[in-house]
Amino acid sequence: MTRIASLRLLAFAVAIRLAAPSPAAAQGDDRPVLSPLPAASSVRTAAAGARILRQLYFIADFNDGALLGDTLYRRFSGNARLRAWYVANLARTVRAGEAAALTARIDTTSRDPWTVAGRVFALIYDPAYRRSALAQASRLGERARSLAPHDPEFAWLAAIARFSATQDKWGDVVAYVDSIASLAGNPAELQVVRANALYYLAIMKPPIDTAKREAAYRAYAAARAADSSNFNAIFFAADRLESVHNDDALALIRRAVARSPRATAVRSEYWSTINSSKDIPAEERKAQIAADRAQYLTLTDSAPWALASVISSMRYPKPEPGIAALEDRLLAKAPQSGWAENLLLTRTRQWAESLSVARDTTRPGPRPDSIAMKLRYQLALEDFINRPWHVSDQALGQGAISLFMSVRDDSTYPTEKLVKAVKLMVAGGLEGNATITHLQGAVALADRKVEARYAEKLAREGGKLADENIANYPATVFSTMGEREDAMFAADAQTRDALGWIFFNEGRIADAGKEFERSLDLSKKSAITYYHIGRMRSAQGRPDDAELSYAQGLTVRYRGTNPNRRQLEAIYRKNHGSMDGWGPYLAALEEKERTSRRAKILEGQAKDPKAANAFQLANLEGRMISSDSLKGRLAVVNFWGTWCGPCVAEMPELQQFYDKYRADSSVMVLTISNDKDLQELKDWMAKRKYSITTLWDGGDPGYTASTNVAAWPTTWFIDRDGNIRFTAIGNSGALVEEWSWRLEAMRARPV
């Protein structure tokens, strides 16, 4: 799973579980909240209907709430409160798109807080998980609370809307809840939201803060003390305690099952808790889970959502016996439902697993034919996206992405089918996958020389979406601004490369060259960009330059078959009629590229070198180091900061360079950081195990301000007399090699 996919899954899981507790019940009463479920015909008033839908939502029984709400909303469509709780349940099922459509035209300027609340629920559980939707939900949640500031319902709603939109500032959520709790009487539901925020505050930034986690456990216990039958105080605590205090988790999840026996999330957590228990033998765990699954299906009369929940629990880590029969029951029972659509998409992906087996050369025994498996996988995906019905744009988009990734490099795949796949995956609303849906989609269209204006539009939109996604990643992904900035530079480089490739295929060579040059300025680590430049130079009648570009692209790590190698092999085979002599040719070409690059770098030696500014700065241990210690030695001085993307990106290579010359007493390699927080700098270096000699220039204005350094990173190469002979700016992508050339050139002879 990719980083971006993992983050979205985590954030979705956080959002989907934020339900409010049920109304206070008798102390220690763990009977079902609603048993039996009321029939729609027995509900006489809108107020009674809203109360029941609220109860179902509060115990996570969303599917029953949505089904009952279908009838009640038709009868009481003018009641804003009933509509809000119907939407709340609907949005938590595979029918989330219906919730969004139902509230799309709501007047969010209304003075009725329940009218506003309906839209808040739909936005919190936006099926495309758009950050703009979450931000709007937070604003509207606060508006609903302002319309009824003393009502605990809207205090809770504003809190969970803020929680969903926050991403990583859990401390802010805690402070917000504390600021509004007294106005609403500090109900148990607000205490649970606060406990959730405390829990994520403890676990989201490694290593886990066990003291803060224990504080979260105490907060859940306090909510249960305020209302012993509070469903979420029971359920969330069970989820958080699993694998930490498993006995307590098992006792609590059993209470949750008793309170809400039909809820899919509760049963899934129950099976997970049993499975993770080390005190129960493995075979007994399997038997308990199998028995409870059967009981659950009987209780729910094998409702589609119950079948889907059981099937999901049986699929991982590998499919259990009997899963196919349950899948067939689901497809027969609800053939045109979101559950069926998700199942059909999962089945197509099983062919991808077969394809992986076919391609696994390390696997013992016979393997299926990989060409046949790939074709079968593609046909299964085509069948999925060409079905006459689709419930979810997102599921359709996911299927189109899978098809696109399988066929994008296959020149024999029909162009019209590829174009359709690109447009479907873009329409899926999967903004977190913009680098695939928009940027890679645009490149694929340019490859086929079709839809040029649409491709350019995709590339520009994709760049903006990628930047927005990275800007909104939780802080746990990037510990410094520099790491976040480096990721944004990489996304921008991919955008520039896509635009360059589009322009090249339109014959706009000058425009293409500018975009490719900008792409390499942003990131020297793209094999694709070197490949595209090689293609452009070849088209310009510059075969030698093209080969050099392909050779440089070979030095960049690439997952799969490097396109530069593929192109060079094609050139060699065309020129020589076979691959005989390929090895010596490739070695000679790589050496030619290296020689050419080295010559250009050494040409950059200062003709009139200037003395480096004197300094006296402390290292991370507090020991003072002055520029006098560099005299008589060759020195490499790197200016950087953890806020700088290219600086952060080159640090692993800088460490390698430092290690290369560490034992050479005639060489001094050090960095000067202008980070403002010394302790954060120390922690950052320690976490990554960097041992480079680092000086701290945290003054205001500081040493760096006295130099002519204006770009980051900047590196000085200083000779034995203290003069700057070379200056390297930016991340070169081949630091160890190119810095060594400069250093050894100074060592070889005086200038």
N, C-alpha and C positions, 0 to 999 in steps of 0.2 A: 504494500500500500504506500502511495506517495505521501510526502510530508503534508502537501496541501490537502489531500483526501483525508488523512488522519486528523488534521485540525478541524476540518469541517464536521467530521463524524463526532469528534469530541464535543464541539460546540453545540451540535444538534442534540446530542445526548443530554447536555446540560439543560438546554431549553425544553426538551420534551418532557423532562421529569418535574418541572417546576409547577406542580399543581397545588392548590390550596387545600388545607385539611377540611374534614367534614365538621359540621357543627358539634359542639360539645355534647358528649353522651355520658351515660353513667360511668363512674369510675370503674375501670377494669372490665367494662362490657365489650367483649370481643365477638359478639354475634354479628351476622351480616347486617350491613347498614340498611339494605333493601332486600328483603326476602319474604315472599317471592317478589319478583319484579312486577310493578304495576302495569296493567294493560292500558293502552292509550285511551280506550273507551271509558276507563274508570276515572279519568282526570277531567274534572268539571270546569276548572277555571284556569286562566293563564297563570295566575299566581301560584297555583298548585303545580302546574306543569313546570314553571321556572324553578320551583323549589326542588322538584325531583331531578331535573336535569343538573342542577347545581350539586346535589348529593352524588349523583353518578360521576360527575367530573371530579369531585373531591376525593373519591375513592379509586380514581384512575380507571373506571369502567367506561371508557370513552366509546367503545363500539356499541354497547347497549344504549348509551346516551345519544349517540348519533341516530340509531335506528328508531328509538322512541321519539326523538326530536323531529324526525321526518314527518310524522303524523301530527304532532303537537304544533309544529310551526305552520303547517298548512291551515290548522284551525285558528291559531292565534298569531298570525303573521304581523299584526300591528303592535304587538307587545314587545317593546325594546328589551326588557329584562329577559324574557323567554328567548328571544332571538340571540341575545348575547351568550347565554349558557348553551344553546343549541350550537352556535358557532364554535364555542370553546371545545365542546366534545368533538364536533365534526373535524376541526382543525388538527386533532390529535390522532386521526385515523388516516388510512390511505386515501381518504376523500378530502384532503386538505385543500385541493384546488377548488372544491365547491364552496368551502368556507370563504376563500379569498373572493370568489365571484359574488357570493351572497352579500358581502360587505363593501364591495368596490365602490358603490355609489352612495354609501352612507354619508350623511352630512356631519363631518367631524367638527363643525363649528357649533353643533347643537348644544343647548344648555342641559340636555338630559344626559347624565353620566352613563346610563346604560346603553344609550345609542353609541356613544364614544367607545364604551367598553367592548362592544361587539367587534369594532374594527381593530382594537388593540389585540384581542385574541387571535384574529386572523393574521395580523402582522407578526406577532411573536412566533407563530408556527408557519410562517411563509414557506410554501413548498420549495421555492428556489433558494431559500436561505440567503436572501439579499441583505447586505449590511444596511442599506438605505431603509429597508423595511423595518429592521430592528430599531434603528435610530428613530424612525417615525413612531414606532410602538412606544418607545420610552417617552417621547414628547406627549403623545396622546394619553398615555397612562397617567402622567403628571397632571394633564388637563382634567381628566376624569376625577382625580383625587381633589383637585382644587374646587370642583363643583360640589363635592360632598366631603370636606376635609375631616370630618369626625366619623365617617362611615368606615368600619374596618375592612369592608369588601374592597373599597377603592384604594385604601392604603396598601393592602396586599397586592392588588392589581398593579399599582404604580411600582411597587418593589420588584415584582417578578419581571415586569417590562424592562426596568432598569438593569436587572440581573442579566437578562438575555442579551441586551445591547452592550453590556460592559466589556465583554471578552476577557479581560484579565485584571481589571482594577477592583478586585474583590473587596479590598479595604474600603473603597468608596461606597460600596453597597452596604457594608456593615454600618458605616457612618450615616448613610441615608436612612436606613431602617431605624437607627437609634434616634434620629432627628424627628421622625414622624410617629414613632410607636406610641408615645404618651397621648397624642391627640386622638388616636384610635383605640385607646385602652390596652395597648400592647397585647393583642390577641395571639393565640398560639400559632396561627398561620404566619404571622410576621416573624415570630421567633424561629420558625423553621426556615424561612428565607434567609434570615441572618445566620443560622447554623450552616446552611449550604454555602454561603459566602465565606464563612470562616474555614470550612472544610477545603474549598478550592484555594483559599489563601495559603493553606498549609501544604498542599500537594502539587500545585501547578508549577512551582519553580524548584527543580531539583537542587539539593537533596530534599526529601520530604522533611518538613518541620514537625517532628513528632509531638512537641509540646503544643503547637497550634492545633494539630489534629485532635489531640486529647481535649483541647478547649472546645472544638466543634462537637465532639461526642457529648461533652457536658451540656452544650447548648441544646442538642436534640433531647437529652434527658430532661432539661428544664422545660422544654415545650411539652413533653409528656406529663411532667408534673403539673403543668398548668391545665392540661386536658388529657387524661390518661388514655382516652380512646382516639386521640387525634391521629388520623390515618397516616399522614405524611411524616409526623414525628416518629412513627413506628417504621414506616416503609423506608424512608431515607436513611435512618440510623442503621437498619438492617443492611442496606446496600453498602454503606460506608464501612461498616464493621467487618464485612466479608473478608476473609483471609487475614484479618488482623486479630479480631476477637470472634472466632467463628461460632463458638457456642452461643454467645450473645446474639450474633447475627441470625442464627438458625431459630432461636426462640422468638425473636422479633418478626422475622419474615413469616413464621407460622401464624403469628397474631395478625399480620397484614392479610394473609390468605383468608383467615377467618372473617375479617372485616369486609373483604372484597374478593369473594371466591371466583368471580367470573373475569376479573381483570387480567389481560394478557401480560402486562408488564410485571405484575405481582407474581404470577405463576413462573414466568421466565426467570425472575430473580430467585424464586424458591428453588427451582431446579439447579440454578447456578450455585447457590449456597450449599445445597446438598453435595453437588459434584466437587466442590472445593474443600469439603470437610475431610481432614486427615484422620479424624477419629472413627470414621465409618469405612469399613473395608470396601474395596472397589466394586466387587460383585454386588454387595448390599446396596451401594449407592445406585448402581444401574437399576436394580430391582425396584428401589423406592421411587426413582424418577419415572420408570416405565409405568408403575402402578398409578402414580399421580397423574401422569399424562392421560391414561385411559379414563380415570375418574373425571378429569377435567373435560374431556370430550363428551362424556356422558352428561355431565352437568350442563354443558352448553349446547347439547344436541348437535355436536360437531359443526358449530357455526363456522363460516369461512374464516373469520379472524382467529378463532380458536385453532382450527386446523393449521393456519399459517404460522401461528406461534409454536405449535408442537413441531411442525416441519423444520422451522428455523433452529429449534433446539437440537434437532436430530442431525443437522447437516455438518456441524463442526465438532471436533477437528476433522472428521471424515464422515461421510454419510452412513447412518446406521441402517441395519436391515429393516425393511418395512416402510422406508421413507417414500419409495416410489408409489406404493399403494395409496398412501395418504395424499400425495400430490395429485393423483388421479381423482381421488374423492373431491379435493378442493376444486379442480378444474371442472368436474361434473356439476358440482353444487353451485358454483358462482363463476360461470365461464367468461363473463365479461365484467369482471371486477378488478379493482386495483390489486387485490391479493393474487388473482390469477395472472395479471400482467407481470407482477414482480416475479412470480414463479416461472413464467415462460422465459423471462429474461435470464433468470438464474440457470435454466436448462440450456440456453444457448451457450452460456459461459462454461458449461461442463465440457463442451467440445474444445474450448481453449485449453482446459486441463489435459485433455487427450492429446492435443497438439504439443503441449509442453513435454509430455511423456515421450512422444514420437521424436522430439528433438534432443532429448537427454541422452547424450552419447555415453555418459557414465553409468547409465542404468543397465543392470545385468539382464540377460534374457532377451527374447524377441521384442521388437518395438513396432507399433503400427507405422504405416507409411505416412511420412510427414506431409507430403504433397496432398494426399487424399484427405488427411485430417484438416489441413488448412482450408481446402475447398469446402469440406463439410461444415466447418466453423463459419465460413463466410456465407454459405447458403442458409444456415440456421439464423444468422443475424439478419440477412435480407428478408427471410420469412417473417421475422419478428417485426421489423420496421414497416413491412408492406401489409401487415394485417389490416383488415378493414376498420378496426376499432382500436382506440387507445384511450385509457383513462387519464394517464399522466404525461404531460409534456416532458417531465424530467426523466421518466423511464424510457420514453422514446428517444430522448437525447442521449441517454447513457448507452442505449443499443447502437445508436448512430456513431458515437465515439468509438465503441469497440470495433465496429465495422471499419471505420476510417483508419484506425491504427493498424488494422490487419491488411488493408489494401493500398495505403497511401504510396508505398514504394513499388507497387506492382504496375508497371507501365502497360500491361495487357488488360488491366481491369477497365471496363467501359467508363469513359469519361462522364457520361450522363449519370451513371450510378454514383460515381465519386462526388459529383456536384450535389446530388440529392443528399448524400450522407453528410456533406459539409453543412448544407442549409438546415438539415434536421438537427444536427448537434448544436448549431448556433441557436436555433429556436427553442432548444430545451431549457434555456434559462439557467444553465449550469455555470454561473459566473466564476466560480472558483477554479474552473478548468479553462480559463480564457487562453492560456498559452497553447492549449491543444485546439480548442474549438475555433478560436479566432486566428492566432498566429500561425500555427502549423496548418490549419485549414487554408489560410491565404497562400502559404507557400505551395501547397499541393495544387491549388487552382492555377497558380503561376506556372508550375511545372507543365501543366496541360495547355497553357496559353489560352485559358478561357476565363470569362467573367472578371476581366482586369479591374474594372472600377469597383465591383463588389469586393474583390480581393483586397484592394487598397483600403476600402472602408473597414473591412474586417481587421486588417493589420492595425490601423489607427485606433479603432475601438478596443481591440485586444490589448494594446499597449496601455491604454488608460485603465482598463479593468485589472490588468496584472499589477499595475502600480497601486491601485486602490486595495487590492487583496493583500499585497505585501504590507502596505501601510497599516492595515487593520489586523495583521497577525498578532496573536497574544505575545506579551513580552517574554513568555517562556520559550518561544522559538528563537528569538534573538536577544542575547544578553546585552548588546550595545547597539547604539544607532549605526555604528559602522557596519555591523553584520546585516542589519536591515537594509542599509544603503547599498551594500554590495549586491544583495538579492535584487534590488530595484535596478541597479546598473545592468545586471545580467538580463533582466526582463526587457529593459530598454534596448539593449544590444540585440536581443532577439527580434524586437519590433523593427529596428533599423535594418537588420538583415532581411526580414520579410519584405519590407518596402523595396530594398535594393533588388531583390530577386524578381519582384513584380515589375519594376521599371526595366530591368535587364531584358525580361521576356517580352516587353513592349518595344524594345529597341531604343530605350532612353538610356544610353550607356553613361552619359555624363552624370545624370541624376542617380543612376545605380551606383556609380563609383563613389559619389559623396556619401550615400547611405552606408555602403560597405565600410568606408573609411571611418565613419562615425561609430559603426558597430564595433570595429576593432579598437577604437579609442576607449570605448566603454568596457570591453572585455576581450582580452586576447585568447580566451579559452574556448572558442567556438570552432570546432572542426567544420561545421556546416558553412560558416562564413568564409573560411579559407577555400572550401570547395567551390562556393559560389563565385568568389573572386577568380579562381582558376578558370572556371567556365567562361567568365566574362573576358579574361585575357586571351583565352583561346579564340573566342569569337572576334576579338580585335586583331587576330593574326599575330599574337605574341606567344608562341608555343613554349619558348624557354621560360618566360615569366610564369606561364600557367603551371608548368611542371614544378617550379620553385614554390608556388603557392600551395599546390597539392602536397609537396614535401613538408611544408611547414604545418599544414593541417594534420599530417600524420603524427606529429609530435604531441598532439592534443588527445587526451583520453576521450574515448568515444564508446558508448554502449552499443554493442552490435558490430556490424561491419562498417569500418570507417569509409565514407564515400570517397575520400581522397585516394585511398588505396585502390578502390574499385575503378576509379577514373584512370589512375596511373597504369593499372594492369591493362585496361582497354587500350590506352595509348601504346603501351609496349607491344601488346599482341598485334596491333595494327601495323606498327613499324617494323616488327621482326618476324611476324608470321607465327610465332609460338612464344612460350614463356621461357624458353631456354635462355640462360644468362640473366634471368630476372633479379636474382639476389645481388650480384655485383653491380647491376645497373642501379638498383634502389639504394645501395650503400653509397655509390658515387654521387647520386642525386642528393641524398641527405647531406653529404659532406659539402657539396656545391652550395646548397641552400645555407648551411651553417657558415661557410666561408663568406658568402655574400652578405649575410646578416652581420657577421663580425666586422667586416670591412666598413659597413655603414656606421656601426656603433663607434668604432675607433676613430672614424672621421669626425666624430663629435667632440674630440679632445679640445680643450680650450686653447686658443692660440695665444691669448694673453691672460694666463691664470691669475686669479686674485686670492689673497690670503683669506683663509676661513676666519670668521669672527671668533674672538676668544670667548670662552665660557667657563663657568664653574657651577656645576649642578650636582645634586645628590642622586645616587642610584636608589633602587627600591628598598635597599637595606639601610638607607640614610647616610652612606659614606659619600663624601664629596669627591668628585672627579673633575679635573680641570683640563682644558685644552692643552696645557703644558705636557700632559702625559702622552700626547700623540706625537710629540716631536721626535724625529728620527725613525718614525714608524710609518707604514702605510696605513691609512685609516679609511673606514667606510662608515659614514654617519647618516642614519636614516631618520627623517622627520615624519612623525605620524601621530595618530590619535585613534582611540577606539571608536570615535564617532565617524571615522572616514572609511567608506566602503572599500575602495581599492587598497587602502592600507591594511585593513583586516584581511582582505583576500590574499595578500602576498605574504602574510606572516608565517605560514607553514614553510614556504620556500626560504624566507629570510632566516628561519631557524636552521634549515639545512645548510645555508651558506655560512652561518655563524659556526655551526659544528665543523664544517670543512676547514675553517681557519682557526679554530679555537686553540689548537696546540702550537700555532705559528707565532712566536714571540715578536716577529717583525711586523705583524698585522694586528690592528685593533678594529673590531667591529662593534658598533654600539648604535642604539636608537635613542632618540630624544622625543618623548611624548609630551604633548601639551594638554593632556586630559586635566580637567579641573579637580577631580576627586582622586586623591592618591590611593585611598583604600580600595576604591572600585577598580582602579588600574591594577593594583596588586592582585586582587581577587581574580580579575580577568586573565592575567598572565598565569597565575597558579592553576586555575581551572584547566587551562589548555597545556599546562606543563612546558611553557616557553621559558628558556633559560638565557635568552639573549640579554646582554648587558643593556639595561634600560635606564636612562636618566629622566628625571621628572622636571619638566619645565612648566610648572603650574602657576607661575607668577603672573602678575597683571601690570605691564604688558608682557613681561617674560623675555627670555633670551630669543625665542624664535622671531619676535617682533623686530629685533634689531638686525635681522638678516634680510636677504631679498627673497626668502622662501615665500611663494604665493600660491603654490599648487601642492596637492597632497595625494600620495606621498611624494616627497622629494628626497633624493639621496645624493650626498656628496662623496666623491672619491678624492681623498686628500693625499698629496705626496709627502715625502719625508721632511720637506721644508715648510709644510703647513699650507700649501697652495691647493686650491680646488682645481683638479685636472679634468674631471668629468662630473656632469650632473645628470642624474636619471630622474625623470618625472613620470609618475604614473606606474601602473602595474603592467610589467612587460609580458607576463605569461611564461617567461623562461628565465627567471631571476638568477638562479645559481650559475647557469652557463654564461649569461651576458654580464653579470657583475664580475665573475671570475676573469672574463676577457679584459675588462677595464683595469682590474687590480693587477693582473699579471703584466699588462702593458706598462703600467707605472713601475713595476718591479724590474722589468727587463732593461730599461735604459732611462737615464735622465733626459728630460726634455729641455 
